[in-house]
Amino acid sequence: MKKMQTLKKNYEFENVLKQGKFYVGNQITIYITKNKENKNIFGIAISKKTCKAVKRNYIKRKIRENYRLIEKSLKKGYNIVFLWNKKVLIEDANFHIIKEDMEKLFKKAGLL
């Protein structure tokens, strides 16, 4: 399994969040900016106020797996940050709903 490139540093997230275009879905919001590489780099941010670490990691796994499934069909050369909507209950975090939301947002952004 190949390793996905992720945003790791705080300033990388800040650049995408400040300069990027954002698209709001039911459960997730995505921020997108262009990068100078020929690959997509993504990051996931979930507030500590949303829930405890176990549930945050559960959501991150769902988002990461959905991204992995549709990564091949996306255009290359973008930084992408996924944010979880705080108003959505963690119990409503369903794999298929996240996938539909992600596909809808990528189509709206013109990356799919």
Backbone as numpy.savetxt, mean C-alpha at the origin, in Angstrom:
# Nx Ny Nz CAx CAy CAz Cx Cy Cz
11.49 -17.53 -4.00 10.65 -16.36 -4.00 11.54 -15.12 -4.00
11.27 -14.19 -4.92 12.11 -13.00 -4.99 11.70 -11.99 -3.92
12.65 -11.22 -3.48 12.41 -10.24 -2.43 11.85 -8.97 -3.04
10.81 -8.42 -2.40 10.22 -7.17 -2.87 10.98 -6.00 -2.27
11.12 -4.95 -3.06 11.78 -3.73 -2.57 10.78 -2.93 -1.74
11.19 -2.52 -0.55 10.30 -1.76 0.32 10.95 -0.46 0.76
10.11 0.51 1.08 10.58 1.75 1.69 10.86 1.46 3.16
11.99 1.92 3.66 12.35 1.61 5.03 12.55 2.84 5.90
13.09 3.88 5.34 13.45 5.06 6.12 12.27 6.02 6.22
12.24 6.76 7.31 11.16 7.71 7.55 11.12 8.79 6.47
12.27 9.28 6.02 12.29 10.33 5.01 11.75 9.81 3.67
11.91 8.50 3.38 11.36 7.95 2.15 9.83 7.98 2.19
9.26 7.60 3.33 7.81 7.67 3.49 7.33 9.11 3.40
8.04 10.03 4.07 7.64 11.44 4.07 7.65 12.02 2.66
8.66 11.69 1.85 8.71 12.19 0.48 7.49 11.74 -0.32
7.13 10.48 -0.20 5.98 9.97 -0.94 4.69 10.61 -0.43
4.56 10.73 0.88 3.33 11.28 1.45 3.17 12.77 1.15
4.28 13.51 1.09 4.20 14.95 0.80 4.04 15.24 -0.68
4.77 14.53 -1.53 4.81 14.87 -2.95 3.88 14.02 -3.80
3.40 12.91 -3.25 2.65 11.96 -4.07 1.18 12.31 -4.23
0.60 11.74 -5.29 -0.84 11.82 -5.48 -1.46 10.72 -4.64
-2.65 10.99 -4.10 -3.27 9.97 -3.26 -4.64 9.58 -3.81
-4.99 8.34 -3.55 -6.25 7.76 -3.99 -6.85 7.04 -2.79
-8.10 7.39 -2.46 -8.74 6.88 -1.25 -9.72 5.79 -1.60
-9.61 4.66 -0.91 -10.54 3.55 -1.06 -11.32 3.34 0.22
-12.04 2.24 0.29 -12.83 1.94 1.49 -11.95 1.60 2.68
-10.94 0.76 2.47 -10.11 0.33 3.58 -8.68 0.85 3.51
-8.18 1.12 2.32 -6.80 1.61 2.20 -6.75 2.89 1.37
-5.68 3.62 1.58 -5.36 4.80 0.79 -3.97 4.57 0.23
-3.77 4.92 -1.05 -2.43 4.78 -1.62 -1.89 6.14 -2.03
-0.62 6.34 -1.80 0.12 7.52 -2.25 1.14 7.04 -3.26
1.24 7.73 -4.40 2.11 7.28 -5.48 2.97 8.43 -5.99
4.27 8.18 -6.13 5.18 9.10 -6.80 6.07 8.31 -7.75
6.62 9.00 -8.73 7.56 8.35 -9.65 8.93 8.24 -8.98
9.66 7.19 -9.34 11.05 7.10 -8.92 11.92 6.93 -10.16
13.21 6.96 -9.99 14.12 6.92 -11.14 14.57 5.51 -11.47
14.02 4.53 -10.80 14.39 3.15 -11.04 13.35 2.48 -11.92
13.67 1.32 -12.42 12.75 0.59 -13.29 12.01 -0.49 -12.50
11.66 -0.17 -11.25 10.91 -1.11 -10.42 10.07 -0.33 -9.43
9.06 -1.00 -8.91 8.20 -0.38 -7.92 8.73 -0.67 -6.52
8.68 0.35 -5.68 9.10 0.22 -4.29 7.88 0.61 -3.45
7.53 -0.23 -2.49 6.33 0.05 -1.72 6.61 0.05 -0.22
5.68 0.66 0.51 5.75 0.68 1.96 4.35 0.62 2.52
4.24 0.16 3.76 2.94 0.05 4.42 3.04 0.79 5.74
2.06 1.65 6.01 2.04 2.40 7.26 0.67 2.24 7.92
0.68 1.77 9.17 -0.55 1.63 9.94 -0.31 2.27 11.30
-1.19 3.15 11.69 -1.03 3.89 12.93 -1.09 2.99 14.16
-0.30 3.31 15.17 -0.34 2.56 16.43 -1.67 2.77 17.14
-2.34 3.88 16.84 -3.63 4.15 17.47 -4.73 3.23 16.96
-4.50 2.62 15.81 -5.51 1.75 15.21 -5.72 0.50 16.04
-4.62 -0.18 16.39 -4.72 -1.43 17.12 -3.34 -1.82 17.63
-3.29 -2.98 18.27 -2.02 -3.47 18.79 -1.20 -4.13 17.68
0.05 -4.48 17.98 1.02 -4.93 16.99 0.58 -6.19 16.24
-0.04 -7.13 16.92 -0.43 -8.38 16.28 -1.43 -8.11 15.15
-2.40 -7.26 15.42 -3.41 -6.93 14.41 -2.83 -6.08 13.29
-1.91 -5.18 13.62 -1.26 -4.37 12.59 -0.47 -5.26 11.64
0.25 -6.23 12.18 1.01 -7.15 11.35 0.10 -8.02 10.50
-1.06 -8.38 11.03 -2.05 -9.14 10.28 -2.49 -8.36 9.04
-2.78 -7.08 9.23 -3.20 -6.24 8.10 -2.06 -6.08 7.10
-0.84 -5.88 7.60 0.31 -5.74 6.71 0.51 -6.98 5.86
0.34 -8.16 6.45 0.47 -9.41 5.68 -0.57 -9.47 4.57
-1.80 -9.07 4.87 -2.86 -9.08 3.86 -2.54 -8.11 2.72
-2.10 -6.92 3.05 -1.76 -5.92 2.03 -0.56 -6.39 1.21
0.46 -6.92 1.87 1.66 -7.37 1.18 1.36 -8.51 0.21
0.53 -9.44 0.62 0.19 -10.57 -0.25 -0.64 -10.12 -1.45
-1.59 -9.22 -1.23 -2.38 -8.69 -2.34 -1.51 -7.93 -3.32
-0.57 -7.14 -2.80 0.34 -6.41 -3.67 1.19 -7.38 -4.49
1.65 -8.46 -3.86 2.47 -9.45 -4.56 1.71 -10.07 -5.72
0.41 -10.31 -5.53 -0.38 -10.95 -6.57 -0.61 -10.05 -7.79
-0.71 -8.73 -7.57 -0.98 -7.85 -8.71 0.25 -7.04 -9.15
1.39 -7.30 -8.53 2.60 -6.53 -8.83 3.03 -6.67 -10.29
2.89 -7.86 -10.87 3.35 -8.09 -12.24 2.56 -7.29 -13.27
1.32 -6.97 -12.96 0.49 -6.25 -13.93 0.58 -4.72 -13.77
1.35 -4.23 -12.80 1.49 -2.79 -12.58 2.59 -2.21 -13.45
2.45 -0.92 -13.78 3.52 -0.20 -14.47 4.69 -0.06 -13.51
5.90 0.02 -14.06 7.12 0.08 -13.24 7.58 1.53 -13.06
8.36 1.74 -12.01 8.98 3.04 -11.78 8.24 3.94 -10.81
7.60 3.35 -9.79 6.82 4.14 -8.84 7.14 3.76 -7.40
7.03 4.77 -6.51 7.05 4.52 -5.07 5.59 4.52 -4.63
5.22 3.52 -3.86 3.83 3.37 -3.44 3.79 3.18 -1.93
2.92 3.96 -1.26 2.73 3.80 0.18 1.26 3.47 0.42
1.02 2.42 1.18 -0.33 2.01 1.56 -0.60 2.47 2.98
-1.73 3.14 3.19 -2.16 3.54 4.53 -3.48 2.85 4.83
-3.65 2.38 6.06 -4.89 1.76 6.49 -5.82 2.84 7.03
-7.09 2.79 6.66 -8.08 3.73 7.13 -8.41 3.41 8.59
-8.16 4.36 9.49 -8.36 4.14 10.91 -9.82 3.87 11.28
-10.72 4.38 10.47 -12.14 4.25 10.80 -12.69 2.85 10.52
-11.96 2.05 9.76 -12.39 0.70 9.43 -11.98 -0.23 10.57
-12.90 -1.05 11.02 -12.60 -2.01 12.07 -11.65 -3.08 11.56
-10.78 -3.55 12.44 -9.81 -4.57 12.07 -10.52 -5.88 11.71
-11.64 -6.15 12.34 -12.40 -7.37 12.06 -12.92 -7.37 10.62
-13.04 -6.20 10.01 -13.52 -6.09 8.63 -12.40 -6.24 7.61
-11.17 -6.47 8.07 -10.04 -6.63 7.17 -10.12 -8.00 6.51
-10.65 -8.03 5.31 -10.82 -9.27 4.57 -9.89 -9.25 3.36
-9.27 -10.38 3.07 -8.31 -10.49 1.98 -8.93 -10.03 0.65
-10.13 -10.50 0.35 -10.76 -10.21 -0.94 -11.23 -8.76 -1.04
-11.68 -8.20 0.06 -12.10 -6.79 0.04 -10.89 -5.89 -0.17
-9.77 -6.22 0.48 -8.54 -5.44 0.30 -8.08 -5.55 -1.15
-8.18 -6.74 -1.74 -7.75 -6.93 -3.12 -8.60 -6.10 -4.08
-9.93 -6.11 -3.90 -10.82 -5.31 -4.75 -10.51 -3.83 -4.60
-10.31 -3.40 -3.37 -9.99 -2.00 -3.09 -8.69 -1.60 -3.77
-7.67 -2.46 -3.67 -6.36 -2.18 -4.25 -6.44 -2.11 -5.77
-7.14 -3.05 -6.39 -7.28 -3.04 -7.85 -8.02 -1.80 -8.32
-9.07 -1.41 -7.60 -9.84 -0.22 -7.96 -8.97 1.03 -7.89
-8.15 1.13 -6.85 -7.30 2.30 -6.68 -6.19 2.35 -7.73
-5.60 1.21 -8.07 -4.56 1.19 -9.09 -5.13 1.52 -10.46
-6.36 1.10 -10.74 -6.99 1.46 -12.02 -7.25 2.95 -12.06
-7.72 3.50 -10.94 -7.98 4.94 -10.88 -6.70 5.74 -11.06
-5.58 5.21 -10.54 -4.29 5.88 -10.67 -3.65 5.68 -12.03
-4.16 4.73 -12.81 -3.62 4.47 -14.13 -2.39 3.57 -14.14
-2.19 2.82 -13.08 -1.03 1.93 -13.00 -1.36 0.51 -13.41
-2.62 0.16 -13.45 -3.02 -1.21 -13.76 -3.40 -1.35 -15.21
